[in-house]
Amino acid sequence: MKIGIFGSGNVGGALAESWANAGHEIYLGLRDVNNFKGKELLSIEGISAHNIQEAAAKSEVLLFATPAQVVVNMIPLLGELKDKVIIDATNAVRFKPDPYPTAYHAFANLSSAEVVKCFNTTGFENMKDTQYGDMKLDMFMAGESDAAKEVAAQLSRDAGFEDCYDFGKGDKVELLEKFALSWINLAIFQGMGRGIGFKVLKR
């Protein structure tokens, strides 16, 4: 797939590397192509730097790992989004993309793309390495678009996650963000450290 990644920090960088290694073509969408976090990503085959408009135009899938509040202003810069998939990996923890409760809702309301919430429920360390002993972590998604969910599920497997569980439709997006807060609470506030992750076990 041709994937645009907006937000080249920890989460965006980890997924860019994983997906490039899986054979996808990665376009980093940047405000300044000469000065950005994650410049070392350009040493990986399949990853290139572009301005926001170019990255969006070249991509079939657009992943957002930016602060949630900036997406409202970014959407007009993306151009035509019909038939494209947007993956919202943000969390509106401190600031919301007013007047929307989450970036997912902003994308769903302001763009013509197929939108899914995914890759928001764990730390970037777990995106770099999903393996815990003989098990791999799971990923989770929510949203109205079945087509976008198919893409997210495939890309979660390509990033090394075992399964990508469907939390439900758009009304479960905010629940999925609270699930992310549960990871943050355990890892940071309860002092368990960032080397923890979620796995669904079945009898």
N, C-alpha and C positions, 0 to 999 in steps of 0.2 A: 504494500500500500504506500501511497504518497501521503505523508503525515506532516502537518504543520504543528509546531510546538511553540506556544506563546507563554513565555516565562521559562527562562533557561537556568533557573536556580536549582535547588536540590532535587525537587520532584521532577521538574521538566527535564533536567539533565540526566537523572537516573533512567527515566523512561526513554529518552532519546538514545542513550547508549544501548539499552536492552533491545529496543526495536531495530536499531541499525544493525546490531549483531544478529538479529533474526532475519535480516534481509530486506527490511523496509527502507524507503527513502525518506530522510528526515530533513525538513526545512525549518530552521529556527526563525521565528518571526520576531524581529527586533526593532526597537525604536532607533538604536544606533548600532549599525553593523560593525563599527570599528571599536566600540567600547561597550562590552557587556560581560555579565557574569557567565562563566562557563565556556570561555574561549577555548579551553583545552578540548572541548567536544569536537572541534573542527579537525582534530587529528584522527578522528575515527572515520573510516570509510563509510560513505552514505549519508553524512551529516554536513549540511551547508548553511550559511548565514544569509538572510535576506531581510529586506524591510517588511513591515507588517503586511502591506498590500500584496507584495510579491509572494510571500509565503502562503497567504490565504488563497491566492489565485492558482498556485501550483498544486495545492493539496486537495485530496479527497476527504481527509479526516483532519479536524482541527482540535488539538488538545489545549485546554487552558489551565495553566498552573500559575496564574497570576494572583495577586490579591483580588478578592471577590469584588471589591468596590470599583475597580477600574474598568470592568467589562462593559458597562453602559456606554462609556466614552469610546471604547475600542470597536464596538460593533459597526458603527458607520464607516470605519476604516477598512473593513474586511471585504467590501465589494459584494458581488452576487454569491449567495450561499445556498441557493436551491440545489438539491441533490447532493449536498455535502453533509457530513456528519460532524457535529460538535460534541466533544467529550468535556464535560465540566468536572475538573479535578480540584476545584477551589472549595474553601470552607469560609462561610461568613461568620467567623468566630468573633472578631472585634468590630468590624465595619461591614455593613450590608451595602449592596449595590442599589441604593435608594432609587425608586420607591419599591424595589423588589426584595423579597426575603432572602433569596439566594441568586447566585449567578445563573443557575439553571433556569429560573423563572424569567430572568432578563433575556436570556438567549431564546427561550421558547416564545416570548412575547414580541421580541424586536427583530428576530431573524426568520428566514424561511428554511433554515437548516433542520435536519433531524437531530434531536438533542437527547443526550443521556448523561446521567450523573455517574461517575466512576472514578477510581484511583484517588479517592479522597480520604480513605479510612485508615491509613497506616503511614508510617514514616518513610522517608526516602531510603533509609537503610534497608528496609524490607523490599523496596522496589529494585535495589541493587542485588539483593540476595534473598530469595524467597524460601530457601531451604532451612528447615529446622530438623536436624537429625535425619530420619528417613521420611519425613513429611514435608510437603510444600504448603505455604500459606494459601488461603483463599482470598478472593476479591469479591466486591459487592457492587451492585448497580441499581439504578432506579430511573424511571422516566416513562413517557408515553409511547416512544417510538420503538417498535420491535426491530426495525432495520438497524437503528443505532445500537440497540442492545446486542445484536448479533456481532457487530463490529467490535464493541467493547469487550465482549466475551472472548473473541478471537485474539484481540490484542492483549488481554490479560493473560491468556495462555502463552502468547509469544513473549511476554515479560517474565514468565516463569511461575505464575500462580497456577494452582491446581485446578480450581473451579471458580467461576464467577457467578455468584448467586444473585438472583433477581429479588430485590426488596419490594418491588411493586411499581405502581404507576407514579405519576407526578406528585400525588399526594403523600408519597413516602420519601420524597427527596429531603425534606427537612429532618425526617427521622434518620436518614442516612448521614446527615451532617452531625446529628447528635451521637450517632455511632462513632464518628470520627472523634468527637469530644470525649467519648469514653476511652478511646485509645490514648488520647492526650492526657486525660486524667490519670490513668494507670501508669503511663510511661513517665510523665513529668511530675505531676502533683503528688502522686502516691509513691514516687521514687523507685518504681520498678525498672526504669531505664528504657532506652529506645529499642532494645533487643527483644521485644515481645511482639506477638502478632496474633491474629484471629484465624482459627481453623474450625470448620463445621464438622463435627463427628457424628456418624450415624450408626445405629445398631442394625 
